[in-house]
Amino acid sequence: RILYREPDPVNGGIIYRRVMLKLEKEGYNPRIETGTSFFHCIDESSPLCRKDLSWMIKHEARIVAVMTCYDNAYKTTTAISKIYNWEDVQFHHLFLNLITKDEATGEEILDFQNFHKSVDVLTPLRNLFDKMDKNSDGEVSLD
């Protein structure tokens, strides 16, 4: 879910909103024993659509991740939560792939060294647009 504050149009104060984020489930990954992934797709139906870092700061937004699991072996329920502030969110980044293929053997290698690493995908696009030439009609051509 996402928590944020905004001005109250009726009373003039501040109200706090809590909005649930719809999660998608990526199926079981046989390469990783506990390889199920959950993610929120930011599309037109998402409460995060067209939100950016400045919005998160202005509204003191926080993303709250809560996971509850049931362990059949011990017949217990375990829950964990983590709150992510605006400093934790990386806009326009993609995580690096954890699975690579050894070219010599064809074997897949699971490399957890990249687990928390991401790459900025927006800056290279901005650099590309800066290098584009526009003619008098506004059409773009690449060198």
Buried (B, 14 or more C-beta within 10 A) or exposed (E): BBBBBEEEEEEEEEEEEEEEBEEEEEEEBEEEEEEEEEEBEEEEEBBBEEBEBEEBEEBBBBBBBEEEEEEEEEEEEEEEEEEBEBEEBEEBEEEBEBEEEEEEEEEEEEEEEEEEEEEEEEEEEEEEEEEEEEEEEEEEEEE
